[in-house]
Amino acid sequence: MSKKTILVWFRNDLRIHDNEILLEATQKGTAIVPVYCLDPRYFTTTNYNTNKTGNFRAQFVLESLADLKKSFQNLGGDLLIASGKPEELLPEICKKYEVDEVYHHREVASEETEISSNVEDALWKMQINLKHFIGHTLYHKEDLPFPIKDIPDVFTSFRKKVEREGEIRTSFATPTQITVPLNLEQSIVPPISELGLEVPEKDVRMVCDFKGGETEGLKRLKYYLWDTNLLLTYKKTRNGLIGGDYSSKFSPWLAAGCLSPREIYWEIKKFEKEKGANDSTYWLIFELLWRDYFRFMFKKRGTSYFMESGFKGVTQELAPNQEELFEKWKNAETGVPFIDANMKELNLTGFMSNRGRQNVASYLVKDLHVNWTLGAAYFEEKLIDYSPASNWGNWAYVAGVGNDPRENRYFNIEKQAADYDPKGEYVDLWLS
C-alpha cells in the first residue's frame, strides 16, 4: 500500500462518532493531519454592528476543541489548532506534512461555502484535491425523494414525502486508532481572550450548564433518554420555559457538530424498541427534520435567506425609529414583561426556549416593525446554539419572507404569556 497522508479539516463537526471524513481518512491514509482553524472572520463585527460570535458560543467551541483534542490523544493522535484563515493556513500545513488530499464536510450558508471555495482554489494550485462530504443532516441529500432544486417550499409537503420515501443511513463507526505524522507540531486551545472576548459569567438561573464537547453531548443524550425517560413526555413539555428538563437541549452540541443528528435518531429508535414509541419520541425526530429542512432550503435558495425581502420578495413594513426600538428590544427594555424576560435570559445565558424565540422574533417584526435581519444578526451573536440555516431560516419564517405558508402569522404576546407562563413564574425569575 502506498503511503498517503490525508488532512482532515474540522469545522462544525467536532466529534469522533459518526464522522465520515475522519473514519474514511483513517481507513485510506497511512497518517492523518486533523486540523481546526480559528478563523478571525468569525470574531469580527458584522454590518449590523453585532459581533459575529459572542462569548457564550466562543467558550462552547473552545471547550469542544479541548474535548476533541483529548479524544484524539486517547486514540494515539492529536488535533492541530491553528489561528488564521483556512485558505492561507491549510496549504502551508499541506506542504509541511506532504499531504496528498484534504477532506471536509460541506456547509450550506454563503460565507461558509465561499471559504470552502477559497480553500479549494488554493489547494488546486498545489494539485491537491479537496474532497467534499455530507455529514450535517439526518438524511443524506442523495437519499431524498427529490433533487435539492425541487424541494417543496412548504415544510409539511417536504416532511410527508421524506418520511414516506426517504431513508436514514446508519451511523459511521468510531475510529479506534489515530495515526498522525511523527513530527506533528504541538498546539493548544487558546484562551478566549485571544479571540477578543471574555469568559462569560454563569447565571444561576440558566436552564442548563452547557459545556462544549462530544463527551458532554453524549452525556446529555444518555441523560435525556435513558437516565430519566424525559423523552417520553417531550411533546407535552417542549414549550416550557424554566429548567433543563422541558426539552432535549441538544441544540448547542448539534450546532457545533459534537452530536450527530443520525446518532440521536438511532438512539431514539433503540429507545422506542425498549421503552415504547409515542408522540413524543416521534416529535423529537420531527424537530431534527426541521433542522434538515432549513439546511436543504439554504442549498436551494442560497443567499436569499439573508436578504430583507427573503426568497418571497416581500417588503416588510418598517417603523421610522426602528434603531431606537431595536435597542430597547435587545436590552430587554420594551416594557412587555414576557418579551423582556426572554431577552434577559438570552443576554445573560446565551440560550432561550423555542417558545421564547418565536415570541421575541414576532414582537420585533410584527409589533415594533423593526427589520427582521437585525434580530437575526443579534441572535447570531448571542446564541450558544447558533447555526446559520436554522437561525436565518426561522427568522425569515417568522417575518413572512421565508417558508411560512400562512400569510401574516401573528403572536398575541399577552395570550402567549398567559398560556405558557400562567403564574408569571418565568417573568418573576428573570425580572424580579
Secondary structure as UniProt FT lines:
FT   STRAND          5..10
FT   TURN            17..18
FT   HELIX           20..28
FT   STRAND          31..38
FT   HELIX           40..43
FT   TURN            47..48
FT   HELIX           55..74
FT   TURN            75..76
FT   STRAND          80..83
FT   HELIX           86..96
FT   TURN            97..98
FT   STRAND          101..105
FT   HELIX           110..124
FT   TURN            125..127
FT   STRAND          129..133
FT   HELIX           141..143
FT   HELIX           148..150
FT   HELIX           155..165
FT   TURN            182..183
FT   HELIX           192..195
FT   TURN            204..205
FT   HELIX           214..222
FT   HELIX           223..227
FT   HELIX           230..233
FT   HELIX           234..237
FT   TURN            238..239
FT   HELIX           251..255
FT   TURN            256..257
FT   HELIX           261..275
FT   HELIX           279..301
FT   HELIX           302..306
FT   TURN            308..313
FT   TURN            320..321
FT   HELIX           322..330
FT   TURN            331..332
FT   HELIX           337..349
FT   HELIX           354..362
FT   HELIX           363..367
FT   HELIX           372..382
FT   TURN            384..385
FT   HELIX           388..399
FT   TURN            407..408
FT   HELIX           413..420
FT   TURN            422..423
FT   HELIX           425..431
//
